[in-house]
Amino acid sequence: MASETTPLADLLFVVLPHGESLTSLQAANKLDRLWLLPSHLVQSYARTVIVCAHNEVESSGNALDLETEHQIAQSRNASYLAWTGDASALDEFTHGCTCATVRTIGFAAGTTACELMELLPKKLHHVALVASGDVLWSRTQAERFGTDSTEAARAAEVEAQLCAHASAVIGSSDSMVGDLAWRYKVPIMLTHVIPAALSADLPVVTAGGRQNDSIVCACSMTEADRVDLVIEAHAMLRDMGERQTNLTIIGNGPCVDTSKAFAEERCPGTVDFVTETTDQQRAHMISQASVFVSATSDEQSVPYVLEAMATGAALVVTNGEGAGQRVQHGVTGLAMPPEPDAIARAIEGLIDDECWRDALGMSSMREVRSKYAVESVAEAELNIHRVVLHKADITTANRSAA
């Protein structure tokens, strides 16, 4: 994407999620995926600053190596701010500037983003806040710690505060945006749907170039991913005796250990769990599988489904929320009831028919690459930035006139 002839604004502050640093995200192989869309946004700003909540990282027990943090930021064409709440730390960036956008990477960045929005208007002519996230932080915290947990309650408070401060609220799907608007009374005109972006570097492999009888599932390994349904479907295929399928599950999360135990009990030695992998390694594994299977109802795992579609994989998903909303049954994949026997039948049918796998895979590849290409997604978000910055400028002008 070509950069703006005239920058949208002097500064773009990109705020990292709660408790995360550039180092931790890079170590967890999450940074490349999370930075994919912002890497295209920065081209339209004069300067970009990555903001890490220093105190939140330190309180989580992780030491912050500032030299490494600065080096990673520089490699991403950005400056770095270890935020501690000290307003004077902003002066280095705001001196000589008039306008800025604050943009979150996920709603877990809400506390820091709101603190910036309290201070930056005192130093700049106008500032806009774009609250962007792929998933509801409150929902993921509820799934991890329980619906009545203090963690879930705190996440909901942060989301509410962020939405109240935001000039625009961006979610990855209609259902997510609708949920946000309902929960936090966000005016509908402030909400926008921007889908997860896909890299153009993902490999495309036809059915004939993939490994026979291989199944892959990639997800965040939460309860909402329902990995046990996939394992049981795989076990049923092997029990039939006609197909000796092998299943690879890619991901790391709270349900890894229980899923490993179930797989060892149900179909020992036929399920590989890959908990540590780079984006490139994961894309390669997906591109070699005969069938990609997802039973997730969680938006957090949908980017893996889109990634599989972009490689030309034949998909079996469960209908309903999550993956089921991205697949048109019989056109870009198979959307089945969330039942092991239904999933098993769908996998068997695809494995037995290479032409069918290829037709579905190539159809889904064309659709997602046209709809979710990072250049198109970035331009859609930049249009939102242009609008909110213009509104912020008008609001400031009106206040000055009054």
Order of alpha helices (4+ residues) and beta strands (2+ residues): beta-alpha-alpha-alpha-beta-alpha-alpha-beta-alpha-beta-alpha-beta-alpha-alpha-beta-alpha-beta-beta-alpha-beta-alpha-beta-alpha-beta-alpha-beta-beta-alpha-alpha-alpha
